[in-house]
Amino acid sequence: MVRRLTAVATGLGVMLVGSLAQAQTSGGSFGNQGQFIFSADRLFPVLGYSHGSVNEPGQLGPGISKISDSEDQSSLGFFWGATPAFTGVGAAGIVVPNVYTVPRLGFDYTILPNVTIGGDLVVFFTLGGSGSSETYLNDGSTQTTTVAQPKSTIFGIAPRGGYILHLTDLLSLWLRGGISYYTATTKTSTNNNGNTTNVSSNFDQLSLDLDPQLVITPVPHFGFTVGVTADIPLTGGISETQSGTGGSSSVSSHASLLFLGVTGGLVAWF
């Protein structure tokens, strides 16, 4: 009798443990309804192509209605977290930051099985620095120019929707897309023998984002992402303000930035 009770108890225990394990595995499957998905997106760009364009602001020469400058850049790298490249576009040297290469945090929620809503949050800033140049003249005097390193700030928000398509137990295709808005500000200051000039540049852009990602999940609740990214500009502009002892002046113009690439990141869900 004791042996029978022991056998029955053992069988029930095995069935219970098996049921709990099955339920836990099913509940942890990527894309189930009610999951919070946290991601670190664009941690490293494997392949990237950027195209920036800007209409030169300010007064143009006689007979000139518009001067449009453009710049193309491409990159290839592995396991290298990119920082924004603040570069001049065209002859005017207008600063257009590459806001799309900044790593960002993603928050998504599965409102229905495999259907997600959420977005990315982008925050980047530098604290600045300083540099100086001294010119020694033949008469024994010295001219000193002090340049403050740019203080840069980027803020972006990218709401999106998505659908998770399960390929295997290890692989899923997370189809994502939405819009994004970025604003970036760069401030510099130059002191030349007591004469200080401050320059503030602002870039903003609204874009259409297509961001399908292959999700690799070797363990429950954690995985890696790699996929194609396309950020297509819809509208944007740039403005620049200079101020100093002679007063201040401001100019503004149209600007846009296109980014195409293959990027990688991390994902976790609960």
C-alpha positions as CSV (number, residue, x, y, z in Angstrom):
1,M,0.0,0.0,0.0
2,V,2.8,2.4,0.9
3,R,4.6,1.6,-2.3
4,R,1.4,2.4,-4.3
5,L,0.9,5.7,-2.5
6,T,4.6,6.5,-3.1
7,A,4.3,5.7,-6.8
8,V,1.2,7.8,-7.1
9,A,2.7,10.7,-5.3
10,T,5.8,10.5,-7.4
11,G,3.8,10.4,-10.6
12,L,1.7,13.4,-9.6
13,G,4.9,15.3,-8.7
14,V,6.5,14.6,-12.0
15,M,3.3,15.7,-13.8
16,L,3.1,18.9,-11.8
17,V,6.7,19.8,-12.4
18,G,6.4,19.0,-16.0
19,S,3.3,21.2,-16.3
20,L,4.9,24.1,-14.5
21,A,8.0,23.8,-16.7
22,Q,5.9,23.8,-19.8
23,A,3.8,26.7,-18.7
24,Q,7.0,28.7,-17.8
25,T,8.5,28.0,-21.2
26,S,5.4,28.9,-23.0
27,G,4.9,32.1,-20.9
28,G,8.5,33.1,-21.6
29,S,8.3,32.8,-25.4
30,F,9.2,36.0,-27.1
31,G,6.1,37.8,-28.3
32,N,3.5,36.5,-26.0
33,Q,0.7,38.9,-25.0
34,G,1.4,41.2,-22.0
35,Q,5.2,41.2,-22.3
36,F,7.4,44.2,-21.6
37,I,10.3,44.3,-24.1
38,F,13.5,46.3,-23.3
39,S,16.1,46.7,-26.0
40,A,19.4,48.4,-26.5
41,D,19.3,49.4,-30.2
42,R,22.1,50.4,-32.5
43,L,24.9,49.5,-30.1
44,F,27.2,48.9,-33.0
45,P,26.6,49.7,-36.7
46,V,28.0,46.8,-38.8
47,L,27.5,48.8,-42.0
48,G,26.3,52.3,-42.5
49,Y,25.7,54.9,-45.2
50,S,24.7,58.5,-44.5
51,H,23.7,61.3,-46.9
52,G,23.4,64.8,-45.6
53,S,22.2,67.8,-47.5
54,V,21.7,71.5,-46.6
55,N,20.8,74.7,-48.4
56,E,23.4,77.3,-47.5
57,P,21.7,80.0,-45.4
58,G,22.3,83.7,-45.3
59,Q,22.8,86.2,-48.1
60,L,23.8,84.7,-51.4
61,G,25.6,86.4,-54.3
62,P,23.8,88.3,-57.1
63,G,22.0,86.1,-59.5
64,I,22.1,83.0,-57.1
65,S,18.7,81.7,-55.9
66,K,20.0,78.7,-53.9
67,I,23.2,76.8,-53.1
68,S,22.6,73.2,-52.1
69,D,25.5,71.2,-50.5
70,S,25.7,67.5,-49.8
71,E,28.0,65.0,-48.2
72,D,28.1,61.2,-48.3
73,Q,29.7,58.9,-45.8
74,S,30.0,55.2,-45.4
75,S,31.4,52.9,-42.6
76,L,32.1,49.3,-41.8
77,G,32.8,48.0,-38.3
78,F,32.2,45.3,-35.8
79,F,31.5,45.7,-32.1
80,W,32.2,49.4,-32.1
81,G,29.6,51.7,-30.5
82,A,29.3,54.7,-32.7
83,T,29.1,58.3,-31.5
84,P,27.6,61.0,-33.6
85,A,30.0,62.5,-36.2
86,F,29.6,66.3,-36.2
87,T,30.9,67.2,-39.6
88,G,30.5,70.2,-42.0
89,V,28.4,69.7,-45.1
90,G,29.5,71.4,-48.2
91,A,31.4,74.6,-48.6
92,A,29.5,76.4,-45.9
93,G,30.7,74.0,-43.3
94,I,27.2,73.7,-41.7
95,V,27.1,71.2,-38.8
96,V,24.8,68.3,-39.4
97,P,25.1,65.6,-36.6
98,N,24.6,62.0,-37.5
99,V,21.7,61.4,-35.0
100,Y,21.0,58.0,-36.3
101,T,24.2,56.3,-35.1
102,V,23.6,57.2,-31.5
103,P,22.8,54.1,-29.3
104,R,19.4,54.2,-27.8
105,L,17.0,52.5,-25.4
106,G,13.8,50.8,-26.6
107,F,10.6,50.1,-24.7
108,D,7.9,48.0,-26.3
109,Y,4.7,46.1,-25.1
110,T,2.8,43.3,-26.7
111,I,-0.8,44.4,-26.8
112,L,-1.8,41.3,-28.6
113,P,0.2,38.0,-29.3
114,N,3.2,39.0,-31.5
115,V,1.9,42.6,-31.9
116,T,4.0,45.4,-30.3
117,I,3.8,49.1,-29.7
118,G,6.6,51.2,-28.2
119,G,9.6,53.2,-29.4
120,D,13.2,54.3,-28.8
121,L,14.5,57.1,-26.6
122,V,17.7,58.9,-27.6
123,V,19.7,61.1,-25.2
124,F,23.3,62.1,-25.9
125,F,25.4,65.0,-24.6
126,T,29.0,66.1,-24.2
127,L,30.4,68.2,-21.4
128,G,32.8,70.2,-23.6
129,G,36.4,71.1,-23.1
130,S,38.9,73.7,-24.3
131,G,42.0,74.2,-26.5
132,S,44.3,77.1,-27.2
133,S,46.8,78.3,-29.9
134,E,49.6,80.7,-29.3
135,T,51.3,82.7,-32.0
136,Y,54.8,84.2,-31.2
137,L,55.6,87.3,-33.2
138,N,59.1,88.6,-34.1
139,D,58.6,91.6,-31.9
140,G,58.4,89.4,-28.8
141,S,54.6,89.7,-28.3
142,T,52.2,86.7,-28.2
143,Q,48.7,86.3,-29.5
144,T,46.6,83.7,-27.9
145,T,43.4,82.2,-29.3
146,T,41.3,80.0,-27.0
147,V,38.6,77.7,-28.4
148,A,36.1,75.9,-26.3
149,Q,35.3,72.4,-27.5
150,P,31.7,72.0,-28.7
151,K,29.0,71.2,-26.2
152,S,26.6,69.0,-28.0
153,T,23.2,67.7,-27.0
154,I,20.9,65.3,-28.9
155,F,17.4,64.3,-28.0
156,G,15.2,62.0,-30.0
157,I,12.0,60.0,-29.8
158,A,10.9,57.3,-32.2
159,P,7.5,55.8,-31.6
160,R,6.9,52.5,-33.6
161,G,4.7,49.5,-34.1
162,G,5.8,46.0,-34.8
163,Y,5.0,42.3,-35.4
164,I,7.0,39.3,-34.3
165,L,7.2,36.4,-36.7
166,H,8.6,33.2,-35.2
167,L,10.9,31.3,-37.6
168,T,12.4,28.7,-35.2
169,D,12.8,28.3,-31.4
170,L,16.0,30.3,-31.7
171,L,15.1,32.9,-34.4
172,S,12.3,35.4,-34.7
173,L,11.8,38.3,-37.2
174,W,10.6,41.5,-35.5
175,L,9.2,43.7,-38.2
176,R,9.3,47.3,-36.8
177,G,8.5,50.7,-38.3
178,G,7.4,54.2,-37.3
179,I,8.5,57.8,-37.2
180,S,11.2,59.7,-35.3
181,Y,11.9,63.3,-34.3
182,Y,15.4,64.5,-33.4
183,T,16.8,67.8,-32.2
184,A,20.5,68.4,-31.8
185,T,22.3,71.5,-30.5
186,T,26.0,72.4,-30.7
187,K,27.5,75.4,-28.9
188,T,31.1,76.7,-29.4
189,S,32.9,79.7,-28.0
190,T,36.1,81.3,-29.3
191,N,38.2,83.9,-27.4
192,N,40.7,85.9,-29.5
193,N,42.7,88.4,-27.4
194,G,39.6,89.2,-25.3
195,N,37.1,89.2,-28.1
196,T,34.6,86.4,-27.5
197,T,32.4,84.9,-30.3
198,N,29.7,82.4,-29.4
199,V,28.1,80.1,-32.1
200,S,25.0,78.0,-31.5
201,S,23.8,75.6,-34.2
202,N,20.5,73.6,-34.0
203,F,19.5,70.7,-36.3
204,D,16.0,69.1,-36.2
205,Q,14.4,66.4,-38.4
206,L,11.3,64.3,-38.7
207,S,11.9,60.9,-40.4
208,L,10.2,57.7,-41.5
209,D,11.9,54.7,-39.9
210,L,11.9,51.1,-41.1
211,D,13.8,48.9,-38.7
212,P,13.2,45.1,-39.1
213,Q,15.3,43.0,-36.7
214,L,16.4,39.4,-36.6
215,V,16.1,38.3,-32.9
216,I,18.3,35.5,-31.7
217,T,17.2,34.1,-28.4
218,P,19.7,31.5,-27.1
219,V,18.3,31.6,-23.5
220,P,14.8,32.5,-22.2
221,H,14.1,36.3,-21.8
222,F,17.3,37.4,-23.4
223,G,18.6,37.7,-27.0
224,F,20.5,39.6,-29.6
225,T,19.3,41.7,-32.5
226,V,20.7,42.4,-35.9
227,G,18.9,44.0,-38.8
228,V,18.6,46.5,-41.6
229,T,17.8,50.1,-40.7
230,A,16.4,52.8,-43.0
231,D,15.8,56.4,-41.7
232,I,14.2,58.4,-44.5
233,P,14.0,62.2,-43.9
234,L,10.5,63.8,-44.2
235,T,11.3,67.4,-43.2
236,G,14.0,69.2,-41.3
237,G,16.1,72.3,-40.9
238,I,19.1,73.9,-39.4
239,S,19.7,77.3,-37.8
240,E,22.9,79.1,-36.6
241,T,23.3,82.1,-34.3
242,Q,26.5,84.0,-33.8
243,S,27.0,86.6,-31.1
244,G,29.9,88.7,-30.0
245,T,31.1,92.2,-29.3
246,G,29.7,93.3,-32.7
247,G,26.2,92.1,-31.9
248,S,24.4,88.9,-33.0
249,S,23.0,87.4,-36.2
250,S,21.0,84.3,-37.1
251,V,20.5,82.3,-40.3
252,S,18.3,79.3,-41.0
253,S,17.8,76.9,-43.9
254,H,16.5,73.5,-45.0
255,A,18.6,70.4,-44.1
256,S,18.1,66.6,-44.2
257,L,19.9,63.4,-43.3
258,L,19.4,59.9,-44.7
259,F,20.8,56.8,-43.0
260,L,20.9,53.2,-44.3
261,G,22.7,50.5,-42.4
262,V,23.0,47.2,-40.6
263,T,23.0,47.5,-36.9
264,G,23.1,45.2,-33.8
265,G,21.8,45.3,-30.3
266,L,20.4,43.5,-27.3
267,V,16.9,42.6,-26.2
268,A,15.2,41.3,-23.0
269,W,11.6,40.7,-22.1
270,F,9.5,40.0,-19.0
